[in-house]
Amino acid sequence: MQFTRTLPKELVHRSAPAEVFLTDAERRGEDEILLAARFPRQHAFYDDTLGPRTHHDPFLLLEACRQGIFVVAHRHLGVRLGHKFLLRAVEFEVPDPAALARGDGPTEAVITTRIEQRFRTRAGVRGLGLRFALVIGAREALLARIDYSWMPPDDWTRLRARQRDALGLPAVPVALRGQRVDPALVGRRAAANTVISPPRATDDGAHTARLFAETTHPTLYDHWVDHVPGMLELEGFRQLALRASVSAGAVRTSSPLPVALAARFRRFAEMDLPLECRTTPAVAGADIECTLRQPGALAAEARIRLADTCRPTRAARAAPPAGQP
């Protein structure tokens, strides 16, 4: 497999070439595809951390897997470019955090991708459950699963118009604005990379914050979408869980690693409705439960585990696919 040039940006649904991490794809069987990835020496979003930049952010590796869902659908299942995709469920674990250690230059990885499930409708296969094993050198750095589906653009337009009309929202959303958290409180250096409001602690030890969508962010909104992207929702969970963990003394560093996550996306998160993130109280070594709600509805839920050591982690339990995006 080659690592010298990236795959076409249209194939992985990115607009900026710098945001494309996959470099090759090769089918090895009916249900197995090998992907090659190359990660930059430094990335303005994933490597923005208060702590020393000694390890790759697992969310960066997850993003490479997410780009792989499009490659599998378009190149190996014949799904036409222009179709719209929905994340249903995402999970990952870092079995060996030491495998995330950086070298002196860009990092190359091979991702073994297996089709574990095909989701069918009367129109045929309209979604997949993919399992990923990302290896750096000879070490497993990330194990992940993503459940997702797709639909033709006309179906998407009708679906979104119907959903937004039912909520009394205009056809074109305009993201809500608000005060952002001090970046140092969520392990960041750049204010532009914060996605939540200043968190509030509740009497029972939980934390709450608003999630904001900044549609000009070069990574989280690499291109326009009419809702809050799933990776932005996961980043909101990470930032609030980090703040809850630091406040409770559950971690010792300002930028702990997310070593396990399991999330389900219940419905579209609308950027022009208030979005409340909430975590359960943080306990050292335990998963933190997170929810994202908009008025009257649960948009997403997750479990996330943070660690500030390089010891092997336990396996993360699978998150079953959700029935709504």
ZIRA-V996008 format. One record per helix or strand. SS is the DSSP state (a for helix, b for strand). FROM is the first residue (numbers start at 1). LEN is the number of residues. If there is no record, write none. Layout:
{{SS FROM LEN} {SS FROM LEN}}
This chain:
{{a 17 3} {b 22 8} {b 32 8} {b 55 1} {a 58 19} {b 84 10} {a 97 4} {b 101 1} {b 107 15} {b 124 13} {b 139 13} {a 153 14} {a 183 4} {a 191 3} {b 196 1} {b 200 2} {b 207 5} {a 230 19} {b 257 9} {b 275 5} {b 288 7} {b 297 11}}
